[in-house]
């Protein structure tokens, strides 16, 4: 497994020194071609690392999906409802953090394994892809920790200093810094692709690589992924409501299990689509072109 960034076929742009402009329509078509050509192996990995862990959490820790506030009076204010919901979530997370931690770890490994399966010309086996996911997961986690530390320092420290003298100015500053943070998050959106597809393991180099690849495309990435999120969310809500009504008619226990099943399946499907979209975006921005279907036929 490569530990650096300079791998064949993964140079930035197309050799002319100019950043590649993301073709959103082409990226979507490429993602669907990737998903169609590799559906079996992607479904297997996503099923093992996304669906099963999340379905298990739904069965073992059903309170994670409960937002009931039955102790509140009928005329409770929105603030009281939010406080009750926060208390419910905090208690649920405190009681079930081991399950959630395992779900996150499985998600990291599964995501990187799927992306490793989509390496151009590498044709790794499922076993090799899983190995890449296992070895890449610590690097993926390290990049998230570095980002969290950087975000905390970039927002928390300046806002705390300004708040001591001008609370209103601190609120404005906090908003501006959050905007900058969102910008940085989309600059680093290709971190899992750099690890899974390119095989990079150095967290600093991974962050730098994603930052370079997304140069000149941050707004396009934001719009593309926002639209994708909206469409997927709408479909998920509709499907969940339909099946929720069906399961509810069969009793509370069936409704609980059915809701957990549908939720886990929806998350797995969303993960598969998102990861193939990331692979397609990475291919475009790294100069790989959009000849996806030919590669995987």
N, C-alpha and C positions, 0 to 999 in steps of 0.2 A: 504493500500500500504506500502510495506516495505521501510524503510529509510536507512537500513544498507546494508552490503554486504554479510554477512554470512547467506545465504539462503540455504535451503536443496537442494542438488543436484547441487550446483553451486560452489563447492570447486575447487581450482586450481589443475589440474592434476588428477590422479586417485588414490590418497592416498599414493603414494610411494615417494612423495617429488620431483620427477623429472618432468620437463616440458613436456607436450605432444607435439609431433611433428605433425605439420599440414600435413594432407594428402590432397593435392590440388585436386586430382581427386575425392576423397571421398567427399570433401566439395562441389564441383560442383554438384555431383550427389544428395547430400543431399539438396542443394539449389533448384534444379529442382523438387525434391520430395515435398519439402515444398510449392513451388509455385503451383505445380499441385494440391496438396491436399487442398490448401486454396485459390485457384484462385479467387473465387467469392468475399470473404471478402477483400482480398488484392486489387483486382481491384476496389472495391467500395471505399476503403479508399484512395488509390492512385489517383483514379479519382477525388475525392472531394478535396484532399489537394495538389495534384501535377498538374494534368491536367487542371482542371478548373481555378485555379489562374493564371497559366502560359498562358493559352489561353486568359484569360481576359486581361492580360498585353499586349499580342500581338495585341489585338484589340484596347485597350485604349491607348497604348503607342507604336505605330508601329515604332517610331524613335529609340527604343531600339535595334532593329534588323537591322537598316540601317547603312551602313558604306560608303555611297557615299561621294566622295570628288570631286564634279563636279566643284568646283572653282579652282581646281589645273590645271596647264598647262599640256599638254600631255607629256612633257619631265621632269616632276617633279621627283626629286631625291627620293630614298627610305626614306631618313630622313624627307623630306617634307611630304611624304605620311603618315609616322608614326605620325608626329606631328599633321596633320590634323585629323587622326583617333582618336588620344588621345583627341583632342579638341571636336570631335563629341561625343565620349563616355562620357566625363566629363559633357558636356552640357545635354546629355540625362539623365544621372544619377541625375544631379542636379534638373532637371525638374520632374523626375518621381520617386524620392526616396520613397514616401509613398507607391506606388504600389509595389516596390521592397521589402520594409520592410514587407509588408503584405505577400508577396510571401515567404519570408524567415521564417516568423512565422508559416505560414501554413505548410511549408516544415518540420519544426522542429516537430510540432504536428503530422503530418501525418507519418513521419518516426518512431517516437516513438510508435505511435498507431499500425503500422504494426508489429513492433518488439514485442510489447505486445501481439498481436494476436498469435505470434509464441512461446509463453512460453510453455515449456514442462510440460504437465500434468495439466496446469492451466485452459485451455479452457475458456478464458475470452470471454464475449460477445463483440460485436462491440462497444456498449456504454461504457463498462468498459475499453476497449482498448483506446477509445478516451479520456476518463477521465485520463488514465495513461499518454497519450500524452500531455494533457493540463497541468497536474501537473508536468510532467517531463521536459517540454520545458524550464522553467527558469533555471533548473540545467544544461541542455544541453547548453544553452546560456552562463551560467557562466563558464563552462569548456572551451568554445571557447574564452571567454574574457581572462581567465587566461593563456591560451596557447598563445594568441596574445601578452599579456603583457610580458610573459616570452621570447617569440621570439624577441620582440623589445629590451628587455634588453640584451639578449644574443648576438644579432647581432649588433644592432645599437650602443650601448655604446662602446664595444671593438673596433669596426671598426672606430668609430669617434675618439677615443683616438689615435689609431695607425695611422690614416690618417693624423693627425696633424704633424706627424714626418716622416712617410714613406708611401706615397700614394700607391706605388706598393705593399708593404707588406700588406697594408690594403685591397687591391683587393684580394690577395691570402687568407687572413684571412676571408674575406667575403664569398668567395667560400667554404672554409672549414666549416664555420659555417652554411651555407645553407645546406650542406650535413648533418650536425648534426641535423639541423632542420627537414629535410625530414625524417631522422631516427626516431626522436621523434614523428613526425606526424603518422608514421606507428605503432609505439608503442602504440599510443592512438587511433588507428582506431576502437577499440571496445567500445569506449565511449557510442555511442547511444545504443548498445546492452546491455551494463551494466545497463543503465537507463531503457530501454524499457522492457527487458527480466527479469532482476533481480529486478527491481523496486527501485534501489538506487537513492538517491536524494542529497547526500552530494558531492559537486563538487570535493573536495580534495580526498575523498575516491573513487570516480568514476575514477578519473585519475590514482590513485594508482592501482586500480583493473585492469584496462585495461593494464597498464604497466606490471603487474605480469602475466596476461593471455597470453600476446604476447611474453613472455620470450622465447628466443631460436628460435623464428619463424619470426623475423622481415624481414629477407631476403626472406623467403618463401612467406610472405604476400605481399611484394613488387613485386615479380615476378608474383604471382598469380593475384593480382589486376591490375598490369600493362598489362598483357596479356588480361585480361577481358576487360579493358578499350580500348585496341587497337581493339579487335574484335567488341565490341559494336560501337565504333566510325566508323569503316569501314562500318558496316551494316547501321548505321544511315546516313552516308554521301550518300551511294548508294540509299537508300530509299528516302532521301530528294531530291536528284537530279532527280530521276525518277518522283516523284510527282510534283516537282517544274516545270519540263518541261510541264507536263500535265496541271497544273494550269496556267502557263504562257500563254498557248494557249487560255485560256478563258478570258483574260483581266487582267488589273492591279489589280482591286478590288478583283476579285476571287483569283488571285495569292497571294495577301496580306493575305487574310483570310485563304486560303488553306495552305500557308506556316506556319502561326501561329498555325493552327490546327495540322499539321504534326510535327512541332517542339515540341509543348506541349505534343503530344502523345508519341513522341520518348523519351522525358525527363521522362514522367511518367513510360514508360516501363523500361527504364534504372534504375529508382529509385526502381521499384519493384524487378528487378533482383539483384541489389546491396544490397538491404535490406535483401533479402532471403539468399544471399551469406554471409552477415554479421552474420545472425542468425545461419547458418550452421557452420561457423568458430567458433563462440562463443560456440556452442554446443560441437564441438570437443575439443577446448582448455580448456573448463571448465570441461572436463571429462564426458560429456553427451553421448559420443559415436556417432554413425551414424545411429541409428535406427529411422530415421525420418519418413519414410513412415508408419511404424506401429503405431506410436504415433498419427498420424493425420488421419488414416483411420476410 
